[in-house]
């Protein structure tokens, strides 16, 4: 199912000029294939404007707010990016929920006026509003913008992160009740959002696995692997204790000294000063550019996602699992509700002992047939397929209105 010929406004918590991958940007590009799309950056807040005023990205926003640069910039055919001119107040430090609500409404009104001005200049009519996780400013946008349809997108347990938790635990449920439809990228979030809005739908996760393909076996394994003897158990991604279990990694490395734990990615402070650096069979290869990651995964005998289970990670859809599977690698990961959709293609464990036995199993059981099935499964998780599920959720909701 495809929604076509509509005017779609996207708001979220990530600006278009963010340097990391973004679900919201991928969705915007997919929407723009058949609709006109305005992608709205989060507005600049007063404290950020003052503290980061010399950063090039903030300088650009200051110039736009003064009218020295256009606030609407065309990205491609049918896709525009809005830099809101208004500077909003920095209010998250406020302890009083009532005062926060009043000032948040004022911020949302300023934000909405910027959006209204932009959609009028672009000639947008009967807009579909798509909100990616902006639970504060997004609270009043349905009232101020009067969209034909208001869709709220949940793809992270943001409400449990410190910045959002303070006021978000009260406000996000109100927003969800007010939304016309909620789309989620994991069953865990469907369970959460359904408590407040029965029109909550699983739309899966899109991934661009085009860089993670080696079906012709032409990809070269990096030279760093030449000095590593024995099975390589690898992880690619940021090494942060907020999401990864250091104790689990240490347990595996100590229990099986004949295996090599290879970690590819930047480290947080806890990882930098952990005992892992004292173990001879643990190798830290550091940050690598995104276009090189597939070659490092190729060097793994087993790929792992040693996720620590907490309020932030429990519902997460780990895109790296699709990347591992697209490379045809056996995968061992922590069992969560969000991981159940991978259960036929990934070894799921709950304990440290599970990890050791499952890695052993993965090393002995993997085959070309299994690799082929994994690659086929991972390649189903495209942005086109995920956005088609979003379209279906939108269409079915719109039909209820007419």
C-alpha positions in Angstrom: 0.0 0.0 0.0 1.3 3.5 -0.9 0.0 6.9 0.2 0.4 9.2 -2.8 -0.1 12.9 -3.7 -0.2 14.0 -0.1 1.5 16.9 1.7 3.4 15.5 4.7 5.1 17.5 7.5 7.7 15.6 9.5 8.9 16.8 13.0 11.3 15.0 15.2 14.3 15.2 17.5 17.0 15.0 14.9 17.8 17.8 12.4 18.5 17.0 8.8 22.2 18.0 9.1 22.8 15.4 11.9 26.0 13.4 11.2 24.7 10.0 12.2 22.1 7.7 10.6 18.5 8.6 11.2 15.3 6.6 10.9 13.4 9.8 10.4 15.5 11.0 7.5 15.2 7.6 5.8 11.4 7.7 6.2 11.3 11.2 4.8 13.2 10.2 1.7 10.8 7.3 1.2 7.7 9.5 1.7 9.1 12.0 -0.8 9.0 9.4 -3.6 5.2 9.8 -3.9 4.4 12.8 -1.8 5.5 16.4 -1.1 7.5 16.4 2.2 8.6 19.1 4.6 11.2 17.9 7.1 11.3 20.3 10.1 14.4 20.6 12.1 14.0 20.9 15.9 14.0 24.7 16.8 17.1 26.2 18.4 16.7 26.7 22.1 18.2 29.7 24.0 20.8 27.9 26.0 22.2 26.0 23.0 22.3 29.2 21.0 24.4 30.8 23.7 26.7 27.9 24.7 27.4 26.5 21.2 27.2 29.7 19.3 30.6 29.1 17.6 29.7 25.7 16.2 29.1 25.9 12.4 25.7 24.2 12.6 24.6 26.7 15.3 26.1 29.7 13.3 24.0 28.6 10.4 20.8 28.6 12.4 21.7 32.1 13.8 22.2 33.4 10.3 18.8 31.9 9.3 17.0 33.4 12.3 18.3 36.8 11.3 17.1 36.3 7.7 20.6 36.1 6.2 20.0 32.6 4.8 16.7 31.0 3.6 14.9 29.0 6.2 13.5 26.6 3.7 16.1 24.6 1.8 15.3 22.1 -1.0 16.9 18.7 -0.4 15.6 16.9 -3.6 12.5 16.7 -5.7 9.5 16.8 -3.4 11.6 17.2 -0.2 12.3 20.4 1.7 14.0 21.1 5.0 12.8 23.8 7.3 15.1 25.6 9.8 12.7 27.3 12.3 13.6 30.9 12.8 12.2 31.2 16.3 14.4 30.5 19.3 12.5 28.6 22.0 13.1 28.7 25.7 15.3 26.1 27.4 12.9 24.7 29.9 13.8 21.1 30.7 15.6 22.1 33.9 12.3 23.4 35.4 11.1 21.2 38.3 7.5 22.5 38.4 5.4 20.4 36.0 2.8 23.1 35.7 5.3 25.8 34.8 7.0 23.5 32.3 3.6 22.8 30.7 2.8 26.5 30.3 6.2 27.3 28.8 6.2 24.1 26.6 2.9 25.2 25.1 4.4 28.6 24.3 7.4 27.0 22.7 5.1 24.7 20.7 3.0 27.8 19.5 6.2 29.5 18.2 7.3 26.3 16.5 3.9 25.8 14.9 3.8 29.4 13.6 7.2 28.8 11.8 5.8 25.5 10.3 2.5 27.2 9.3 4.4 30.0 7.6 6.5 27.4 5.7 3.6 25.2 4.5 1.7 28.3 3.3 4.7 29.4 1.2 5.1 25.8 -0.2 1.3 25.7 -0.9 0.8 22.6 1.3 -2.8 21.7 2.0 -4.5 19.1 4.3 -1.2 18.0 5.8 -0.4 14.6 7.2 1.7 15.3 10.3 4.4 12.7 11.2 6.1 13.1 14.6 9.2 11.1 15.3 9.5 11.0 19.1 9.2 14.8 19.8 7.0 14.3 22.9 7.3 17.9 24.3 6.9 20.2 21.2 4.7 17.5 19.6 2.2 17.6 22.5 0.3 20.6 21.0 1.0 20.3 17.3 -2.3 18.6 16.5 -4.2 21.6 18.0 -2.0 24.3 16.4 -1.5 22.8 12.9 -4.9 21.0 12.5 -3.5 18.2 10.3 -5.7 15.8 8.4 -3.9 13.0 10.3 -1.5 13.0 13.2 0.9 10.0 13.3 3.3 9.4 16.3 6.4 7.2 15.7 8.1 5.3 18.6 11.4 3.7 17.8 13.3 4.1 21.1 12.4 4.0 24.8 13.3 7.7 25.1 11.0 8.3 28.0 13.4 6.3 30.2 16.4 8.5 29.3 17.2 11.2 31.8 16.5 14.2 29.5 13.0 13.0 28.5 12.1 11.1 31.7 11.6 14.2 34.0 8.5 15.5 32.2 8.1 12.9 29.5 6.6 10.2 31.7 3.7 12.5 32.3 3.4 14.1 28.9 4.1 11.3 26.4 0.9 9.3 27.4 -1.1 12.5 26.9 0.4 12.9 23.4 -0.3 9.2 22.6 -3.9 9.5 23.6 -4.3 12.5 21.4 -2.5 11.0 18.3 -4.7 9.5 15.5 -2.3 6.6 15.1 0.9 5.3 16.7 3.4 3.4 14.6 6.2 1.4 16.4 9.3 -0.5 15.3 9.1 -3.2 17.9 6.4 -5.3 19.6 7.6 -4.0 23.0 6.6 -0.4 22.0 3.3 -1.6 20.7 2.5 -3.1 24.1 3.6 0.3 25.7 1.7 2.6 23.4 -1.5 0.4 23.3 -2.1 1.2 26.9 -2.8 4.8 25.8 -4.0 4.4 22.2 -5.6 1.2 20.8 -4.6 2.3 17.3 -1.0 1.3 17.8 0.6 -0.6 15.0 3.9 -2.5 14.5 5.6 -1.3 11.3 9.0 -2.9 11.6 12.3 -1.3 11.0 13.9 -0.2 7.8 17.6 -0.8 7.2 20.0 0.0 4.3 21.9 -3.2 4.1 23.3 -2.4 0.6 26.8 -1.9 2.1 26.6 -5.2 4.0 26.7 -7.6 1.0 29.5 -9.9 0.0 27.6 -12.5 -2.0 30.4 -12.6 -4.6 33.0 -13.0 -1.9 35.1 -10.2 -3.2 35.4 -8.2 0.0 38.8 -8.1 1.7 39.2 -8.8 5.4 41.2 -6.0 7.1 44.9 -6.7 7.8 44.3 -6.3 11.5 42.9 -9.8 11.5 46.2 -11.3 10.2 47.8 -11.4 13.7 44.7 -12.8 15.4 44.8 -16.6 15.6 41.7 -18.7 16.4 38.0 -18.1 16.3 37.0 -14.4 16.2 33.9 -13.4 18.2 33.1 -9.8 17.1 31.0 -6.8 17.8 30.6 -3.6 15.7 29.2 -0.4 17.2 29.7 2.1 19.9 31.1 0.6 23.1 29.0 2.1 25.8 28.0 0.7 29.2 24.5 2.2 28.7 23.8 -0.5 26.2 26.5 -3.2 26.4 27.4 -5.7 29.2 31.1 -5.4 30.0 30.9 -8.2 32.6 29.5 -10.6 30.0 32.3 -9.8 27.5 34.9 -10.4 30.3 33.2 -13.7 31.2 33.3 -15.0 27.7 37.0 -13.9 27.2 38.1 -15.5 30.5 36.0 -18.7 30.1 37.2 -19.3 26.5 40.8 -18.0 26.2 41.0 -19.9 22.9 38.5 -17.4 21.4 39.3 -13.8 20.4 36.9 -11.0 21.3 37.2 -8.3 18.7 35.5 -5.0 19.4 35.1 -2.4 16.6 34.0 1.0 17.6 34.6 4.0 19.9 34.8 3.4 23.6 33.1 5.3 26.5 35.1 5.9 29.7 34.0 2.7 31.4 35.2 0.6 28.5 38.5 2.5 28.2 39.3 1.7 31.9 37.8 -1.8 32.0 39.6 -5.1 32.7 39.0 -6.1 29.1 42.1 -4.2 28.1 44.2 -6.5 30.4 43.0 -9.7 28.6 45.3 -10.9 25.7 42.4 -12.4 23.7 40.4 -9.1 23.7 41.2 -6.8 20.8 40.0 -3.2 20.5 40.2 -2.0 16.9 38.7 1.4 17.5 36.4 3.6 15.4 36.0 2.7 11.8 34.2 4.6 9.0 30.7 3.2 8.2 31.7 2.1 4.7 34.4 -0.2 6.2 32.3 -2.0 8.8 31.1 -4.8 6.5 34.8 -5.8 5.9 35.3 -6.1 9.7 32.1 -8.2 10.1 33.5 -10.5 7.3 36.4 -11.2 9.6 34.2 -12.5 12.4 33.4 -16.2 12.8 30.5 -15.2 15.1 28.9 -11.8 15.5 27.5 -10.8 18.9 25.3 -8.2 20.4 26.1 -8.4 24.2 23.3 -6.0 25.1 22.6 -5.2 28.8 18.9 -5.3 29.4 17.6 -2.1 31.0 14.7 0.4 30.6 16.4 2.0 27.6 17.5 -1.1 25.7 14.7 -3.5 26.4 12.5 -2.5 23.5 15.2 -1.5 21.0 15.3 -2.8 17.5 19.0 -3.4 17.0 19.8 -2.6 13.3 23.2 -4.1 13.7 21.5 -7.6 13.8 20.3 -7.0 10.2 23.8 -5.9 9.2 25.3 -9.1 10.7 22.7 -11.3 9.0 23.1 -9.5 5.7 26.7 -10.6 5.8 25.6 -14.2 6.4 27.3 -14.4 9.8 26.0 -16.6 12.7 24.7 -14.2 15.4 24.4 -14.6 19.2 22.4 -11.9 21.0 20.6 -11.1 24.2 17.0 -12.3 24.4 14.4 -9.5 24.6 10.9 -9.1 23.4 12.1 -7.0 20.5 14.5 -9.8 19.5 11.8 -12.4 19.2 11.2 -11.5 15.5 14.8 -12.8 14.9 14.5 -16.0 16.8 14.6 -18.3 13.7 17.9 -16.7 12.5 19.7 -15.7 15.7 20.9 -17.6 18.8 19.2 -15.8 21.7 20.6 -16.1 25.3 19.7 -14.8 28.7 22.8 -15.6 30.8 26.6 -15.5 30.5 26.7 -19.3 30.4 24.1 -19.2 27.5 26.4 -16.9 25.5 29.4 -19.3 25.8 27.3 -22.4 24.8 25.5 -20.6 22.0 28.7 -19.2 20.5 30.1 -22.7 20.6 27.0 -23.9 18.9 27.1 -21.1 16.3 30.8 -22.0 15.5 29.9 -25.6 14.8 26.4 -25.4 13.2 26.8 -22.6 10.7 26.4 -23.5 7.0 26.0 -21.9 3.6 22.3 -22.8 3.7 21.8 -20.9 6.9 23.8 -18.0 5.7 21.6 -17.8 2.6 18.4 -17.8 4.7 19.9 -15.1 6.9 20.7 -12.8 4.0 17.3 -13.2 2.5 15.6 -12.4 5.8 17.8 -9.3 6.4 17.1 -8.0 2.9 13.3 -8.0 3.7 13.9 -5.2 6.2 14.0 -2.3 3.7 12.8 1.2 4.3 10.3 0.7 1.4 8.7 -2.2 3.3 8.7 -0.4 6.7 7.2 2.7 5.1 4.5 0.6 3.3 3.4 -0.6 6.8 3.3 3.1 7.9 1.2 3.9 4.8 -1.2 1.1 5.7 -1.6 2.4 9.2 -2.2 5.9 7.9 -4.7 4.7 5.3 -6.7 2.5 7.6 -6.9 5.4 10.1 -8.0 8.0 7.5 -10.8 5.6 6.4 -12.2 5.7 9.9 -12.5 9.5 9.6 -14.7 9.3 6.4 
